[in-house]
Amino acid sequence: MVTDFFNAVFKENLSKTAIIYKDESITYHTLIQKILYWKSKLPFERIEPGNIIALHGDFTPNSISLLFALIENQNIIVPFDYSQIMMNENKMNIGCVTTSIIVDEHENVSFKMHSNNNSHPFFEKLKSLQHPGLVLFTSGTSGEPKAAVHDFVKLLEKFRTRKKALRTLNFLLFDHWGGLNTMFHTLANGGVVIALKDRRPQVICSFIEKYKIELLPASPTFLNLLLISEEFKNYDLSCLRLITYGTEPMPQSTLERIINVFPNVQLQQTYGLIELGVLRSKSKSDNSLWVKIGGEGFATRVVDGLLEIKAESAMLGYLNALSPFTDDGWFMTGDQVEQDGEYLKILGRKSEIINVGGEKVYPADVESVILEMENVAEVIVYGEKNPIMGHIVCAKVKIIKDEDEKEFIFRLKNHCKKHLQPFKVPIKIKIVNEDQFNDRFKKKRI
């Protein structure tokens, strides 16, 4: 069985805490019992091996137990974050879902059948192999979200390698591999998964103090919000040992501020994609954005400045989009990188690069400089077409407290002129009030 090595770890730690949710601790013994209960219940809900099941939940005991039960039942699982349940209908149609299992925030579980008889060759392949599957969706910011189909057996293989058990906050969401990867990694090593619904900085800090959390996986956007909130001053966070960050480029200025606030915490950049899984990574140093990625089952190469990856855990393909693989099997990430021996620096998506009169501008570089300023909460840098230069650099800025708009723009341009080449200085600057990140705490790129 694909989860045998998880079960072995669970049995080694029967009396230890596996999950904490709403102040309730669930032991590994209880987790085993819950998985067995839900596995026995699936046939009564007419859920057979190979059925495509939407699991709406979060990192709660019932959601996690059902996920393991469905994997053992050889189902193809489409996970959704429960808070987005009203927005998932189109994705369920794309994913050919036959049954929804809904786990609400109070741990109530309900089942709903769907009249969907569609299938796909990828699903038929998984059924013929008698393997569980996983369908994950891209964010869909540039059009319809793409549905990536995985063989769950290949994704879970890397968790056989044992590592340190840590008390881990499952910050990233249930419908994204980053969040699932954190949960599987923690449980595969006998650690503690701390689940929460509210992901505001104040709540995160209170959880770290209360539950002695050692590992915080987060996005650069969230870490910036944490710095601005200054909630870290109100709690004892000395238990924290490791902060990992990924999902988007980290501004150098944000990284340096995090180091100043958490001088005794190790910082590690991660790199993963919905289509491939999470690669093993090693930062050159805590204050460096250079990272070594790869590990067993992964190979990397750089072609014309763009990162390509070959992975044993790569998806079978998209349900609703063309293949992103080269003829020889390398996944084209679309990420522009610099290379220094074994280390890479992720500059951002090729599609986000701004071409100003033939010069390349990486938004993250400009954002990092602007975030150095006082009174800046968030910033998104983007390009607009220009008949003379091709494109010009623009910035949307959310400020922390009210300030005269003209004076702020004057101050921002002067700051950028001191620290950036002239073609990188924003021409258009707009002050906005709304948040510039999505529910995954990722920038809403324009």
C-alpha positions, 0 to 999 in steps of 0.5 A: 500500500502506498501509505505503508511507510506513513502507517509505520511512522504513525505506529511508532508514535501512537501516544504522541500528538499528530494534529492540533486543531481548535485547542484539541490534540489528536494523537497518532493512535487517534489519527489511525482510528479516524483513517480506518473509520473513514475508509470503512465508510467510503463504500457506504457512500458509493465511493469506489476505487478510481472515483474522482472525489473533491475534498473540501476542507483544511488541515483539520483531523477529519480532512487529513484522515479522509485524505489518507483514506481516499489515497488508500482507496485508490481515489483521484482526489481534487482538494479544495480549501473549504473557505472557497467552496462557493468558487469551486464549481467550474474547477469541479467540472474541469476535474470531472468530479463525481462526489464531493466530501465537505469538511466544514470548520466544525469538523462536520462531514457531508457527502454530495453526489454529482452527475458527471460521467466525463473522464480523461485518458490520465484518469484511465491510466491511473485506474489501470495502474490502481494508483491514487491520483491528485488534481491541483489547479493553478491560480488562473490569474492569466485565464482559466485555471489549469488542472494538473494531474498527478500520480499520487504514488510518485508524489509521496515517494520522497517522504520515505526519507526520514528527517527531523520531526518538528512542530509545524504550522500548516500555513499554506492552503489545503488546495495547494501542493505547498500546504499538502507537502508541509502536512505530509512531511510533518506526519512522515517524520512524527511531527505535529501539524498545527492547523488554523483557519485564521492566517492573520499575523496576530493569530499566527504569532499567538499560535507560535507562542501557545503551541511552541511552533518550530517551523513556519512555512510562509510566503514573502508577502505574508512575512512582509505583512508580519513585519508591518504589523509588528505583532512579533513584538507582542509574543514570545516567538523564541521557540521558532527554529526555521522559517521557509519561504517560497511561492514567489520571489523574495525581495532582498529588503524583506529578507534582511528585515526578517533576519534582523527580527529573527536573528536566531531563526534559520531561513530557507528558500524553497522552490516548488511547482504544482506541476512537479512537487517541491524540490529539495533546497539549500540557501547559500546563506540566510541573507542570500537569495541564491539557492541550490535546488534539486535532490533525488528524483529531480534534475535542473538545467538552464536554457536561454536563462529559463529554468527547466526541470526533469522530475520523477514526480512530474504530473501526467499533464494538464486536463485542459491545456497543452503540454508544458514539457519539452520533447525530451521530458523537461518541464519549462517553468517559465522562471527567469534565473541567474546561475552561479555554479550549483546555485540559482537566483530566481528572478521571476516569471519571464511573462512579468519582465518589463522591457524598457527600450531593450533593457530588462526590468525585473519587478521584484528588484524594483519592489525590493527598493521601494519596500525599503522606504518608510510608510510602504505596506505593499507594492506591485511593479508592472509594465505598461505599453509605451509608443516610444520605449516599448514599455514603462515601469509602473507601481501600485503602492499601499501605504501604512498611514495617510500621507500627501500623495504628491509628496509621497510620489516625489519621495518614492521617485527620489529614493528609486533614483538613488538606488536604481538605474534610470530605466528602472525608476517607475514613471507612473505611481498609483496609491491604492487602499486595497490589499494586493495579495490573494488568499494564498498570500501571494502578490496579485500580479498584473 
